[in-house]
Amino acid sequence: MDEAFVSILVAESESALSPSAHATDAANSHARGSLAVLRAHVGEHGGRELRSSGAGLTASFGSAAAAVRCALAMQRSPAAAGGDLRIGVDAGEPPAGGEALHGLPVAVATGLCAAAGDAEILVSEAVRHIAAPRVEAVMEPAGALRLPGIRAPLGAVRVLWEAAPAAAPDPAAPPRITVLIADDQLLVRTGFRVILDAEPDIRVVGEAADGRSAVALARSRAPDVVLMDIRMPELDGLRAAEEIIGDPELATAVVMLTTFDVGHYVYEALRIGASGFLLKDAPASRLLDAVRVAAAGDALIAPSVTRRLIEQFARAAQPRPGGTPKALAELTARELDVLRLLARGLSNAEIAAQLVLGENTVKTHVAHLLAKLGLRDRVQAVVVAYESGLVAPELPAERADPG
């Protein structure tokens, strides 16, 4: 439902955001600072400011959950210290003419903002339906409201941003995975954000429409994973990925987004240390797997298309056959066995079954060989295995199958 919608947030305050000719310089400075804080929250949650005034601002979001999270952050921020910040949020189909500041969602969000009390967030039933399962906040019915310009009464929902103390974090729960989406197509970014934001263990922390912006956002927000389109304006995806992976201040994994017609880039992506690659038309389950696998420090090797591309482009490495390559001389015989099977695209469980070992033992062997070879992840280990001649490229038997 969320994919075809745009979400609109309207935030207004009668005092905190309104510089005045009659106010002191300090008061006006505070007002400008408060508006800047609200703008920062919009950017942090992937929104785009549509307009602003002395009273507040209007912003659009590709996800209703992101809009509600932004509203919560605004109310909890110093910008709302005056206690009279009012926020309204609605979701609906974007206007036919594009993203101009008009249409039903804007009218409803504006009306909800006007109807809200001080320090209150009102959202529509549509927003509650989409966002409630994805946002950690209590929502309660606020009754049917008659809004200006809207014929029928509209069901409103109050978001209780300070109603209950935050629950103590569950020490057993894994931390949320932060993701940056870098693609020059708005539709692709929005679609990926909707899928990722629906997961309780994943949070999108930004979007970039070109390679240079992707590098800058990665450095400022330090995401766990970047989904990077290979073809990007300003700075192509490969070079952007190389800068991110090579930054000693970052521990960010990069998954390249590609299509079948750019397969000749794949080998270079593996060489620079990308944690795998993903077809843009892959199902949602594959996208989520890729993010989780990359965040865990592993690599997207197993899918058949990945294995086929690795073998095809490893031919470019011109491996030197015969004996144990010098570069691998520090590895034990068992670590070499593991590396050979890893390079064939086998998972830890498959390697364990083939070598009659425990899966944890295989994980230990993989960690040791990566450390000895100074490699970042399994993808780079695969490249080294082919380049060194430890493994010779072979065409898989199912090569005729395009899937």
C-alpha positions as CSV (number, residue, x, y, z in Angstrom):
1,M,0.0,0.0,0.0
2,D,2.8,2.4,1.0
3,E,4.6,2.1,-2.4
4,A,2.2,4.2,-4.4
5,F,1.7,6.8,-1.7
6,V,3.4,10.0,-0.8
7,S,3.3,11.1,2.9
8,I,3.1,14.8,3.8
9,L,4.1,16.3,7.2
10,V,3.1,19.8,8.2
11,A,4.7,21.3,11.4
12,E,3.8,24.7,12.8
13,S,4.5,26.6,16.0
14,E,3.1,30.0,16.9
15,S,6.2,31.1,18.9
16,A,9.3,29.0,18.6
17,L,9.8,29.3,14.8
18,S,8.6,32.8,14.2
19,P,11.3,35.6,14.0
20,S,9.8,39.0,14.7
21,A,10.8,42.5,14.1
22,H,9.7,43.2,17.7
23,A,11.6,40.3,19.3
24,T,15.1,40.5,20.6
25,D,18.1,39.3,18.5
26,A,18.4,36.3,20.9
27,A,14.8,35.3,20.4
28,N,15.0,35.5,16.6
29,S,18.3,33.6,16.6
30,H,16.6,30.8,18.6
31,A,13.6,30.8,16.2
32,R,16.0,30.4,13.2
33,G,17.8,27.7,15.0
34,S,14.6,25.8,15.9
35,L,13.6,25.8,12.2
36,A,17.0,24.5,11.2
37,V,16.6,21.6,13.7
38,L,13.3,20.7,12.2
39,R,14.8,20.8,8.7
40,A,17.6,18.5,9.9
41,H,15.1,16.0,11.2
42,V,13.4,16.0,7.8
43,G,16.7,15.2,6.1
44,E,17.7,12.6,8.6
45,H,14.4,10.7,7.9
46,G,14.7,10.8,4.1
47,G,12.2,13.6,3.7
48,R,12.2,16.6,1.3
49,E,11.2,20.1,2.4
50,L,8.5,21.5,0.1
51,R,8.1,24.9,1.7
52,S,8.8,26.8,4.9
53,S,7.7,30.0,6.6
54,G,8.1,31.7,9.9
55,A,5.4,29.4,11.4
56,G,6.9,26.1,10.3
57,L,7.4,23.8,7.3
58,T,5.9,21.2,5.0
59,A,7.8,18.1,3.9
60,S,7.2,15.0,1.8
61,F,8.3,11.4,2.5
62,G,8.3,8.2,0.5
63,S,7.3,6.3,3.6
64,A,4.5,7.0,6.1
65,A,6.6,5.3,8.8
66,A,9.5,7.7,8.1
67,A,7.1,10.7,8.3
68,V,5.8,9.6,11.7
69,R,9.3,8.9,13.0
70,C,10.3,12.4,11.9
71,A,7.3,13.9,13.7
72,L,8.3,12.0,16.9
73,A,11.9,13.3,16.6
74,M,10.6,16.9,16.1
75,Q,8.4,16.8,19.2
76,R,11.3,15.3,21.3
77,S,13.8,17.8,20.0
78,P,14.9,21.2,21.5
79,A,13.1,22.9,18.7
80,A,9.8,22.0,20.4
81,A,10.9,23.3,23.8
82,G,8.2,26.0,23.6
83,G,5.5,23.3,23.9
84,D,3.3,24.6,21.1
85,L,4.6,22.6,18.1
86,R,1.7,21.1,16.2
87,I,2.2,18.4,13.5
88,G,-0.2,16.8,11.0
89,V,0.6,13.8,8.8
90,D,-1.3,12.3,5.9
91,A,-0.6,9.7,3.2
92,G,-2.2,9.5,-0.2
93,E,-1.6,9.3,-3.9
94,P,0.7,12.1,-5.2
95,P,-0.9,14.7,-7.4
96,A,-1.0,13.9,-11.1
97,G,1.3,16.8,-12.0
98,G,4.2,15.5,-9.9
99,E,5.4,16.6,-6.5
100,A,4.0,20.2,-6.6
101,L,2.7,21.5,-3.3
102,H,-1.0,20.7,-3.8
103,G,-3.3,17.7,-3.7
104,L,-5.4,15.9,-1.0
105,P,-2.5,14.7,1.2
106,V,-1.3,18.3,1.6
107,A,-4.7,19.6,2.4
108,V,-5.4,16.8,4.9
109,A,-2.0,17.2,6.6
110,T,-2.4,21.0,6.8
111,G,-5.9,20.5,8.3
112,L,-4.7,18.0,10.9
113,C,-1.9,20.3,11.9
114,A,-4.3,23.2,12.4
115,A,-6.6,20.9,14.4
116,A,-3.8,19.6,16.6
117,G,-3.3,20.9,20.1
118,D,0.0,22.2,21.4
119,A,2.8,19.6,21.4
120,E,0.5,17.2,19.6
121,I,0.8,14.9,16.5
122,L,-2.3,14.1,14.6
123,V,-2.2,11.6,11.7
124,S,-4.8,10.2,9.4
125,E,-6.2,6.7,9.5
126,A,-4.3,5.9,6.3
127,V,-1.0,6.8,8.1
128,R,-2.0,4.8,11.1
129,H,-2.7,1.8,9.0
130,I,0.6,1.9,7.2
131,A,2.9,3.1,10.0
132,A,1.6,1.6,13.2
133,P,3.3,-1.8,12.7
134,R,6.6,-0.1,11.9
135,V,6.8,2.7,14.5
136,E,7.5,2.3,18.2
137,A,4.8,4.7,19.4
138,V,1.3,4.5,20.9
139,M,-1.5,5.6,18.7
140,E,-5.0,6.3,19.9
141,P,-8.2,7.4,18.1
142,A,-8.8,11.2,18.2
143,G,-12.3,11.1,16.7
144,A,-13.7,12.3,13.4
145,L,-12.7,15.8,12.4
146,R,-14.1,18.2,9.8
147,L,-11.2,19.8,8.0
148,P,-11.2,22.8,5.8
149,G,-11.7,21.9,2.1
150,I,-12.5,18.2,3.0
151,R,-16.2,17.3,2.5
152,A,-16.6,14.2,4.7
153,P,-15.4,14.0,8.4
154,L,-11.9,12.4,8.6
155,G,-10.8,9.9,11.2
156,A,-7.9,11.3,13.1
157,V,-5.3,9.4,15.2
158,R,-3.2,10.9,18.0
159,V,0.4,9.8,18.3
160,L,1.4,9.7,22.0
161,W,5.1,10.7,21.7
162,E,5.6,11.0,25.4
163,A,2.9,8.9,26.8
164,A,5.0,6.0,28.1
165,P,8.6,5.7,29.2
166,A,10.8,4.0,26.7
167,A,11.1,0.3,27.4
168,A,14.5,-0.9,28.5
169,P,16.5,-2.2,25.5
170,D,16.4,-6.0,25.1
171,P,20.1,-7.1,25.4
172,A,19.3,-10.2,23.4
173,A,17.8,-8.1,20.5
174,P,20.3,-7.5,17.7
175,P,21.0,-3.8,16.9
176,R,19.1,-2.3,13.9
177,I,20.9,-2.3,10.6
178,T,21.4,1.2,9.1
179,V,21.2,1.5,5.3
180,L,22.0,4.2,2.8
181,I,20.3,3.8,-0.6
182,A,22.3,5.3,-3.6
183,D,20.5,5.2,-7.0
184,D,19.8,8.0,-9.4
185,Q,16.2,6.8,-9.9
186,L,13.7,8.1,-7.4
187,L,11.3,5.2,-8.0
188,V,14.0,2.7,-7.2
189,R,15.0,4.5,-4.0
190,T,11.4,4.9,-2.8
191,G,10.6,1.2,-3.5
192,F,13.7,0.0,-1.6
193,R,13.0,2.4,1.3
194,V,9.4,1.1,1.6
195,I,10.6,-2.5,1.7
196,L,13.5,-1.9,4.2
197,D,11.6,0.5,6.5
198,A,8.9,-2.2,7.0
199,E,11.5,-4.4,8.8
200,P,11.9,-4.0,12.6
201,D,15.7,-4.7,12.4
202,I,16.5,-2.3,9.5
203,R,16.5,1.5,9.3
204,V,17.1,3.6,6.2
205,V,19.3,6.6,7.2
206,G,19.6,8.4,3.9
207,E,19.2,8.4,0.1
208,A,21.7,9.7,-2.5
209,A,21.0,10.4,-6.2
210,D,24.6,10.5,-7.3
211,G,28.0,9.0,-6.4
212,R,29.4,12.1,-4.8
213,S,26.4,12.5,-2.5
214,A,26.6,8.8,-1.6
215,V,30.2,9.2,-0.5
216,A,29.4,12.3,1.5
217,L,26.4,10.7,3.2
218,A,28.3,7.5,4.0
219,R,31.0,9.6,5.7
220,S,28.5,11.7,7.7
221,R,26.1,8.9,8.7
222,A,28.4,5.8,8.8
223,P,25.7,3.3,7.7
224,D,26.2,-0.4,8.1
225,V,25.3,-1.0,4.5
226,V,25.2,1.0,1.3
227,L,23.1,-0.2,-1.6
228,M,25.0,1.4,-4.6
229,D,23.8,1.5,-8.2
230,I,26.7,0.8,-10.5
231,R,25.6,3.5,-13.0
232,M,25.5,6.8,-11.2
233,P,26.0,10.5,-12.3
234,E,28.7,12.8,-11.0
235,L,30.8,9.8,-9.7
236,D,30.1,6.3,-10.9
237,G,29.0,3.7,-8.5
238,L,32.3,1.7,-8.6
239,R,34.5,4.7,-7.8
240,A,32.0,5.8,-5.1
241,A,32.1,2.3,-3.6
242,E,35.9,2.3,-3.7
243,E,36.0,5.5,-1.7
244,I,33.6,4.3,0.9
245,I,35.2,0.9,1.3
246,G,38.7,2.4,1.4
247,D,37.8,5.0,4.1
248,P,39.6,3.8,7.3
249,E,37.0,5.7,9.4
250,L,34.1,3.6,8.0
251,A,33.1,0.0,8.6
252,T,30.5,0.1,5.8
253,A,29.7,-2.8,3.5
254,V,28.7,-2.0,-0.1
255,V,26.2,-4.1,-2.1
256,M,26.2,-3.1,-5.8
257,L,22.9,-2.8,-7.6
258,T,23.1,-4.0,-11.2
259,T,21.2,-5.5,-14.2
260,F,22.1,-8.2,-16.6
261,D,23.4,-5.7,-19.1
262,V,26.1,-4.4,-16.9
263,G,27.7,-7.7,-16.0
264,H,31.2,-6.6,-17.2
265,Y,31.3,-4.3,-14.1
266,V,30.8,-7.1,-11.7
267,Y,34.4,-8.4,-11.5
268,E,35.7,-5.0,-10.8
269,A,33.1,-4.5,-8.1
270,L,34.4,-7.7,-6.4
271,R,38.0,-6.6,-6.7
272,I,37.4,-3.3,-4.9
273,G,35.8,-5.1,-2.0
274,A,32.0,-4.8,-2.6
275,S,30.1,-7.3,-0.5
276,G,28.3,-8.7,-3.5
277,F,25.8,-7.5,-6.0
278,L,22.0,-7.6,-6.4
279,L,19.8,-7.4,-9.4
280,K,17.5,-4.4,-9.2
281,D,14.4,-6.6,-10.0
282,A,15.3,-9.1,-7.3
283,P,12.3,-10.0,-5.0
284,A,12.0,-8.2,-1.7
285,S,13.2,-11.3,0.2
286,R,16.5,-11.2,-1.7
287,L,17.0,-7.5,-1.0
288,L,16.5,-8.1,2.7
289,D,18.8,-11.1,2.7
290,A,21.5,-9.0,0.9
291,V,21.3,-6.2,3.5
292,R,21.4,-8.6,6.5
293,V,24.2,-10.8,5.0
294,A,26.4,-7.7,4.2
295,A,25.8,-6.2,7.6
296,A,26.9,-9.4,9.2
297,G,30.3,-9.1,7.4
298,D,29.5,-11.8,5.0
299,A,29.0,-11.6,1.3
300,L,26.3,-12.3,-1.3
301,I,27.8,-15.3,-3.0
302,A,25.3,-18.1,-3.0
303,P,22.7,-17.1,-5.7
304,S,23.2,-18.9,-8.9
305,V,23.5,-15.7,-10.9
306,T,26.3,-14.5,-8.6
307,R,28.2,-17.7,-8.9
308,R,27.9,-17.7,-12.7
309,L,29.1,-14.1,-13.0
310,I,32.0,-14.7,-10.6
311,E,33.2,-17.7,-12.8
312,Q,32.7,-15.8,-16.0
313,F,34.7,-12.8,-15.0
314,A,37.3,-14.6,-13.0
315,R,38.7,-15.6,-16.5
316,A,40.0,-12.1,-16.8
317,A,42.4,-12.7,-13.9
318,Q,44.5,-15.2,-16.0
319,P,45.3,-17.5,-13.0
320,R,48.6,-19.4,-12.8
321,P,47.8,-23.1,-12.3
322,G,50.0,-25.7,-10.6
323,G,50.8,-26.2,-6.9
324,T,49.8,-23.9,-4.0
325,P,50.0,-20.2,-5.0
326,K,52.7,-18.2,-3.1
327,A,50.1,-15.8,-1.9
328,L,48.3,-18.6,-0.1
329,A,51.4,-20.2,1.4
330,E,50.4,-19.2,5.0
331,L,47.1,-21.1,4.9
332,T,46.8,-24.6,6.4
333,A,45.6,-27.5,4.2
334,R,42.2,-27.4,5.8
335,E,41.9,-23.6,5.2
336,L,42.8,-24.2,1.5
337,D,40.0,-26.8,1.4
338,V,37.6,-24.3,2.8
339,L,38.7,-21.6,0.4
340,R,38.3,-23.9,-2.6
341,L,34.7,-24.7,-1.6
342,L,34.0,-21.1,-0.6
343,A,35.1,-20.0,-4.1
344,R,32.6,-22.3,-5.6
345,G,29.8,-20.4,-3.9
346,L,29.1,-22.9,-1.1
347,S,27.6,-21.6,2.2
348,N,29.2,-22.5,5.6
349,A,26.6,-25.2,6.1
350,E,27.4,-26.7,2.7
351,I,31.1,-26.6,3.3
352,A,30.6,-28.2,6.7
353,A,28.6,-31.1,5.1
354,Q,31.2,-31.6,2.4
355,L,34.2,-31.6,4.7
356,V,32.4,-33.4,7.6
357,L,33.0,-30.5,10.0
358,G,30.9,-28.5,12.3
359,E,29.5,-25.2,10.9
360,N,31.2,-23.2,13.7
361,T,34.5,-24.9,12.8
362,V,34.0,-23.7,9.2
363,K,33.3,-20.2,10.4
364,T,36.5,-20.2,12.3
365,H,38.5,-21.4,9.3
366,V,36.9,-18.7,7.1
367,A,37.8,-16.0,9.8
368,H,41.4,-17.3,10.0
369,L,42.0,-17.4,6.2
370,L,40.5,-13.9,5.8
371,A,42.8,-12.6,8.5
372,K,45.9,-14.3,7.1
373,L,45.2,-12.9,3.6
374,G,44.3,-9.5,4.8
375,L,40.8,-9.7,3.2
376,R,37.6,-7.9,4.1
377,D,35.1,-10.6,3.3
378,R,34.2,-13.8,1.4
379,V,33.8,-12.0,-1.9
380,Q,37.4,-10.9,-1.8
381,A,38.5,-14.4,-0.9
382,V,36.7,-15.7,-4.0
383,V,38.5,-13.2,-6.2
384,V,41.9,-14.2,-4.6
385,A,41.1,-17.9,-5.1
386,Y,40.5,-17.4,-8.8
387,E,43.3,-14.9,-9.4
388,S,45.9,-17.0,-7.7
389,G,44.9,-20.1,-9.6
390,L,43.8,-22.1,-6.6
391,V,40.4,-22.5,-8.4
392,A,40.0,-22.7,-12.1
393,P,36.9,-21.1,-13.7
394,E,34.3,-23.6,-14.8
395,L,31.0,-23.0,-16.4
396,P,28.2,-24.4,-14.3
397,A,26.2,-27.2,-15.8
398,E,23.0,-25.2,-15.7
399,R,24.5,-22.4,-17.7
400,A,21.8,-22.5,-20.3
401,D,19.3,-21.6,-17.6
402,P,18.9,-17.7,-17.7
403,G,17.6,-17.6,-14.1
